[in-house]
Each structure stands twice: as C-alpha cells, then as structure tokens.
Amino acid sequence: MNRRALRTTLVALCAVWLVAAPLAGGGVAAQPGATAGPGDVAVCDSVDASDPVAVATVAGSDEPIRDDSALYAGTVLTIRLCDADGVVTPYGENGAWSIADGDGYEIQNRTDSSVTIQLTEDYGQLAVAGQLRPAGKTDTGPTFTEPTPNVVEPAFGDGTLFLPTADAVGTYGEREASYRTALNETTAATDRLESLSAAVNGSGLTDARATNATETLRALAAATNATDRTAAEYRSYLFQVAAESPTPGVAVDAIDASREREGTVEQDADGAVAGYESALDARASDARSTMRTNLLVGLIGGLLVGVVLGGVVPYAAASRTEGRIRVDSSAEYSRKAQWLPVGVGVLVLLATVGLLVATDGLSILTVIL
C-alpha cells in the first residue's frame, strides 16, 4: 500500500469514528430523557416548589411522605425528585440525579423516574436529601428515624406486633391482661359449676351445695359481663393499633383468635348452666316421684283405716245391738257408733289441712303435682 492509499484509509476511518461516536454515546449524559409514569406524576402533584424536593412513598402506597417520619428497618421506599413542573428524572440528559450507595439502606431498583431502597437493620437515621447526587441537587426532603423497637407477642394468634410507642406497649398489656383475667375467671366458675352438677347428680342437692351453686352462678354472671366489657376494649385497641403498626396483619389475627377463644369460653359456660339446671330437674323429678309414691301409700293406708273405722266398727256395733234387741225389745242402736268414725276422720282431715297451711305444704303439693 502506498502512502497516498494509506492516507486515504486513515481519513475514512476518522470520518467513520466522528459519525459513530455521538450515536454510540457513553455514560448517563447520552441517555434520552425519560417519561414519568402516572404514579410518579400523582406523587409529584403535591409539590409546588420551584426548587426540587425529595419525596418518598412506602411500597404499595402512593401517599407522598415529605415530613420527617419514624420507620422500622425493612421498610421499602421509593424516592422521587419533584418540582413545580413534575418529576425530575434521575437519568435524563437534563437535570440528571442519582442516589448514593450508603450505609443504612440497600438500593433495590432504579427506573427512569425513581430509585427504590430498603432500610436495613440499625440504620439509625437517614436524611434522603443528603444522599442525592450531585450534592446540593436538593436540600429538601424527609428524614427517617428508626424507632426504639416496641413489640409485643399477643396471647392470641401468632407473630410479633410492632407498636408505635412505649406507652402503646403498656396500654396494650393492660387491655390484654384484663381480658385474659376475665376469660380465666369465667372458665374457673364454669369448672366449679360443672363439679357441682356432678355432685348433685351423684348424691343430691344439700344446703351447702345449694349455697355454693348460688355463689358460683353469681360469679359466673359477673365474669361473663367482665369478659364482654374487656373484650370490647381489647379489640377496639387492636383496631387502633392496626392502623398505626407496620405489622397490622398480626393485630387482625389477634382479633380473630380472641373472638374464637371467647366463643369457646361462652359455649362452655352456657353448657355448665344447662347441665346444672338439668341436674336440678333430675333430682326434683326423683323427689316428686318419691313423694307421690309416699302419698299414694298413705292414701291407700288411710282408705284401709277408714274402711275399718267407718265400716267394721259400725257393723260390729250394729250386730251387738241386733242381738240385744232379740233379747230385750227396749234395746236400741246407738248413732254414736256410726258418726264417731266420721267425726274422727273429719277432725284428722282438718288437722292435716291446717298443718299444710302452717308449714307451706300447699306449695310443696303444687310442686309434687
């Protein structure tokens, strides 16, 4: 190849390079401007400042966060830069920005309009505006602070419930303790009543058992009322906590589990009351049967005695009178022998009625019959 041909070739190569370089581009500066999506536009609609403002949203929500907030580690945030004109794209040719790699968070995704990060354990505090590059792109944006862990393990359901403040932890503990105490007292009264029912079924109702049953029924009623009241207070507080906690699902599970537990306790209490009433009915039925038998025996015995006194005695007296009449025409039948048994029977009947009235026996007869 001669010098002229070599010179021609070099000139052609240079021409090709000059044309191709702008097309191939290099780095961020050569990327075309990006078009923001509807979600990005909606978030930036809250900004009317002429200078760029850093705005954050929690994953799954389009609610813009512009003020300082307390967020737990693990929270996923999407960061956007906004001004009065809308979204300031991070990788556009004009106004490009980025977020620095830093401690306390991990960059999960980058798009043409936002950067998504996740706060890591013990991040402490993160000033979003201070992480934007180039530095000074904006001085306005939220600062996130990791709160002191305020957690409880609900007695109902599974999982860890994060609460917003230490005071909330104390209040939750009081509500749950009151509710559990009422449930335990209801269960204890239910067990006592079931034991009494078994005793009554086995050997009857004594005065001591009757007194114990009265006290137990009163305690069961009081515990049931307390359960209703404390359950309403407990679940109402859980609803409130669910709206403020980063783990609302745990609060919802606790509400459902507490309702299930309460339903079981109430069913057991109702069953104990029904069992005690059944035991009383069974013993009362046995008592009525025994007393009816005794009355029937007494009635038959009374009829037999009445027949003897009212029939045999007058008959014997009449037979003797008949014999005397045959011997002595002046002899006559005494009416006393006829009316004496009747009079005695009437007196006994009146005495019995008087005794029943004096001893409230009429009510006993009502129960028996």
C-alpha positions in Angstrom: 0.0 0.0 0.0 1.5 3.4 -1.0 1.4 6.5 1.2 -1.5 8.0 -0.7 -3.7 4.9 -0.2 -2.7 4.8 3.5 -3.6 8.4 4.0 -7.0 7.9 2.3 -7.8 4.9 4.5 -6.9 6.8 7.7 -9.1 9.8 6.6 -12.0 7.4 6.0 -11.6 5.7 9.4 -11.6 9.1 11.1 -14.7 10.1 9.3 -16.5 6.9 10.4 -15.4 7.4 14.0 -16.6 11.0 14.1 -20.0 9.9 12.8 -20.3 6.9 15.1 -19.2 8.4 18.4 -22.3 10.6 19.0 -24.5 7.7 18.1 -22.9 5.2 20.4 -22.8 7.7 23.2 -21.3 7.0 26.6 -22.4 7.2 30.3 -25.5 8.8 31.7 -25.2 12.1 29.7 -26.0 10.4 26.4 -29.3 8.7 27.6 -32.5 10.2 26.3 -34.9 11.9 28.7 -37.4 9.6 30.4 -41.2 9.8 30.6 -42.6 9.6 34.1 -45.5 7.2 34.8 -48.9 8.0 36.2 -47.8 7.1 39.7 -44.8 9.3 39.6 -46.9 12.2 38.4 -49.5 11.7 41.1 -46.8 11.7 43.8 -45.2 14.9 42.5 -48.6 16.7 42.2 -48.2 17.6 45.9 -45.1 19.7 45.2 -45.5 23.3 44.0 -41.9 24.5 44.9 -39.7 25.8 42.2 -36.7 24.1 43.6 -36.5 20.2 43.6 -37.9 18.4 46.6 -37.2 14.8 47.5 -40.4 12.8 48.1 -40.7 9.2 49.4 -43.5 6.7 49.3 -43.8 3.4 51.1 -44.1 0.3 48.9 -47.7 -0.4 48.0 -48.8 3.2 48.6 -48.8 6.4 46.5 -49.2 8.6 49.6 -46.3 11.1 49.5 -44.0 11.4 52.5 -42.4 14.8 52.7 -42.2 15.2 56.5 -39.8 13.6 58.9 -41.1 10.1 60.0 -40.2 7.1 62.1 -40.0 4.0 60.1 -38.9 0.5 61.1 -36.0 -1.3 59.4 -37.1 -3.4 56.5 -39.4 -0.7 55.1 -39.2 -0.3 51.3 -39.2 3.2 50.0 -39.4 4.7 46.5 -37.6 8.1 46.2 -38.5 10.7 43.6 -37.3 14.2 43.0 -40.1 16.6 42.2 -40.6 20.3 41.4 -43.4 22.5 40.3 -43.1 21.1 36.8 -43.5 17.5 38.0 -41.0 14.6 38.1 -37.3 15.4 37.8 -36.0 12.2 36.1 -32.8 10.8 37.6 -31.2 9.5 34.4 -32.4 12.1 31.8 -30.0 14.2 29.9 -31.2 17.3 31.6 -31.3 17.5 35.4 -30.0 14.0 36.0 -29.6 12.8 39.6 -28.8 9.6 41.4 -28.8 8.3 44.9 -25.6 7.3 46.5 -24.7 3.9 47.8 -24.6 4.3 51.6 -24.9 2.6 55.0 -28.4 2.1 56.4 -30.1 1.2 53.2 -29.9 -1.0 50.1 -30.7 0.1 46.6 -33.1 -2.4 45.2 -34.2 -0.9 41.9 -33.6 2.1 39.6 -36.0 3.4 37.0 -36.2 6.4 34.7 -38.1 8.3 37.3 -37.3 6.9 40.8 -35.0 4.9 43.0 -36.2 2.1 45.4 -34.4 1.4 48.6 -34.9 -0.7 51.7 -34.0 0.4 55.1 -31.6 -2.0 56.8 -31.3 -3.1 60.4 -30.0 -0.4 62.8 -30.0 2.3 60.1 -30.5 4.9 62.8 -31.3 7.9 60.7 -31.5 8.7 57.0 -31.7 12.2 55.5 -32.9 11.5 52.0 -31.9 14.8 50.5 -28.3 14.3 51.8 -28.0 11.1 49.7 -28.8 12.6 46.4 -26.1 13.2 43.9 -24.8 15.5 42.7 -24.6 17.0 46.2 -26.7 20.1 46.5 -29.2 18.9 44.0 -31.8 19.5 46.7 -31.7 20.4 50.4 -35.3 19.5 51.0 -36.6 16.0 51.8 -37.8 13.8 54.7 -35.5 12.4 57.4 -36.4 8.9 58.6 -35.5 7.8 62.1 -35.5 4.2 63.3 -37.8 4.0 66.4 -37.0 2.1 69.5 -38.4 -1.4 69.0 -41.8 -1.5 70.8 -43.0 -5.0 70.3 -45.4 -7.5 72.0 -46.2 -11.1 71.4 -50.1 -11.3 71.5 -51.5 -14.1 73.6 -54.0 -14.6 70.8 -52.8 -15.6 67.3 -49.1 -15.7 66.2 -46.5 -13.2 65.2 -44.8 -10.1 66.6 -46.9 -6.9 66.9 -45.0 -3.7 66.4 -46.4 -0.7 68.3 -45.7 2.9 67.7 -44.6 3.9 71.2 -43.6 2.5 74.6 -46.9 3.9 76.0 -48.8 1.9 73.4 -47.0 -1.2 74.7 -48.1 -0.5 78.2 -51.7 0.2 77.2 -51.8 -3.0 75.2 -50.5 -5.0 78.1 -53.2 -3.7 80.4 -56.0 -4.4 77.9 -54.9 -7.9 77.2 -54.3 -8.7 80.9 -57.8 -7.5 81.8 -59.4 -9.5 79.0 -57.4 -12.7 79.9 -58.3 -12.4 83.5 -62.0 -12.2 82.7 -61.7 -15.2 80.5 -59.9 -17.2 83.2 -62.4 -16.3 85.8 -65.3 -17.3 83.5 -63.5 -20.7 82.9 -62.9 -21.2 86.6 -66.6 -20.5 87.5 -67.6 -22.8 84.7 -65.5 -25.6 86.1 -66.9 -25.2 89.6 -70.4 -25.3 88.3 -69.7 -28.5 86.4 -68.3 -30.1 89.5 -71.5 -29.1 91.4 -73.7 -30.6 88.7 -71.8 -33.9 89.0 -72.2 -33.9 92.8 -75.9 -33.1 92.6 -76.4 -35.9 90.0 -74.5 -38.3 92.3 -75.9 -37.7 95.7 -78.4 -34.9 95.6 -78.6 -31.2 96.5 -77.6 -30.4 100.0 -77.8 -27.0 101.7 -74.1 -26.5 101.3 -74.2 -27.3 97.6 -77.2 -25.0 97.1 -75.3 -22.1 98.7 -72.2 -22.9 96.7 -74.2 -23.1 93.5 -75.8 -19.7 94.2 -72.4 -18.1 94.7 -70.9 -19.8 91.7 -73.7 -18.7 89.4 -73.3 -15.1 90.6 -69.5 -15.3 90.0 -70.1 -16.8 86.5 -72.5 -13.9 85.6 -70.0 -11.3 86.8 -67.1 -12.9 84.9 -69.2 -13.2 81.8 -70.1 -9.5 81.9 -66.5 -8.6 82.6 -65.5 -10.7 79.6 -67.9 -8.8 77.3 -66.6 -5.4 78.5 -62.9 -6.2 78.4 -63.2 -7.9 75.0 -64.7 -4.8 73.5 -61.9 -2.7 75.0 -59.2 -5.1 73.9 -60.4 -5.5 70.3 -61.1 -1.7 70.0 -57.5 -1.0 70.9 -56.2 -3.6 68.5 -58.2 -2.0 65.7 -56.5 1.3 66.6 -53.1 -0.3 66.7 -53.6 -2.0 63.4 -53.9 1.4 61.7 -50.6 2.6 63.2 -48.5 -0.6 63.2 -46.2 -1.8 60.4 -47.5 -5.3 61.1 -51.3 -4.8 61.0 -51.9 -8.4 60.0 -50.7 -9.6 63.4 -53.3 -7.3 65.0 -56.0 -8.7 62.8 -55.0 -12.2 63.6 -55.2 -11.4 67.3 -58.7 -10.0 66.9 -59.9 -13.2 65.1 -58.2 -15.5 67.6 -59.6 -13.7 70.6 -63.1 -13.9 69.2 -62.7 -17.7 68.7 -61.4 -18.2 72.2 -64.1 -16.1 73.7 -66.8 -18.0 71.8 -65.4 -21.3 73.2 -65.5 -20.0 76.7 -69.0 -18.7 76.4 -70.2 -22.0 75.0 -68.6 -23.9 77.9 -70.3 -21.5 80.4 -73.7 -21.9 78.8 -73.3 -25.7 78.8 -72.4 -25.7 82.5 -75.5 -23.7 83.4 -77.7 -26.0 81.3 -76.0 -29.0 82.9 -76.7 -27.7 86.4 -80.3 -27.0 85.6 -80.6 -30.5 84.2 -79.2 -31.9 87.4 -81.7 -30.0 89.5 -84.5 -31.1 87.3 -83.4 -34.7 87.6 -83.2 -34.6 91.4 -86.5 -32.7 91.6 -88.2 -35.3 89.4 -86.8 -38.1 91.7 -88.1 -36.2 94.7 -91.5 -35.7 93.2 -91.7 -39.4 92.3 -90.8 -40.4 95.8 -93.3 -38.1 97.4 -96.0 -39.2 95.1 -95.3 -42.8 96.0 -95.4 -41.9 99.7 -98.7 -40.0 99.2 -100.2 -42.9 97.4 -99.1 -45.4 100.1 -100.5 -43.0 102.7 -103.8 -42.6 100.8 -104.2 -46.4 100.5 -103.4 -46.9 104.1 -105.8 -44.1 105.1 -108.6 -45.7 103.0 -108.0 -49.0 104.6 -108.1 -47.5 108.1 -111.2 -45.5 107.1 -112.9 -48.7 105.9 -112.1 -50.4 109.2 -113.2 -47.5 111.3 -116.1 -46.5 109.1 -117.4 -49.9 108.3 -116.2 -52.6 110.6 -116.8 -50.7 113.8 -120.4 -49.6 113.0 -121.1 -53.1 111.7 -119.9 -54.7 114.9 -121.9 -52.3 117.0 -125.0 -52.9 114.9 -124.5 -56.7 115.3 -124.4 -56.4 119.0 -127.4 -54.2 119.1 -129.3 -56.6 116.9 -128.6 -59.4 119.4 -129.8 -57.4 122.3 -133.0 -56.4 120.5 -133.8 -60.1 120.2 -133.5 -60.5 123.9 -134.7 -57.1 125.1 -137.2 -55.2 122.9 -136.2 -52.0 124.7 -132.6 -52.0 123.3 -131.9 -49.6 120.5 -129.0 -48.8 118.0 -126.7 -46.0 119.1 -126.0 -43.4 116.4 -122.6 -42.7 118.1 -121.2 -45.8 116.7 -122.0 -44.6 113.1 -120.9 -41.0 113.4 -117.9 -41.4 115.6 -115.5 -42.6 112.8 -116.8 -39.9 110.5 -116.2 -37.3 113.1 -112.7 -38.6 113.8 -112.0 -38.6 110.0 -113.2 -35.0 109.6 -111.0 -33.9 112.5 -108.0 -35.6 111.1 -108.6 -34.0 107.7 -109.0 -30.5 109.2 -105.8 -31.1 111.2 -103.9 -32.1 108.0 -105.1 -29.1 106.1 -104.1 -26.8 109.0 -100.7 -28.4 109.1 -100.1 -27.9 105.4 -101.1 -24.3 105.6 -98.8 -23.7 108.6 -95.8 -25.4 107.0 -96.3 -24.0 103.5 -97.1 -27.6 102.5 -99.6 -26.4 99.8 -96.7 -25.1 97.7 -95.0 -28.5 98.2 -98.1 -30.2 96.9 -98.1 -27.9 93.9 -94.5 -28.9 93.1 -95.3 -32.5 93.6 -98.4 -32.5 91.5 
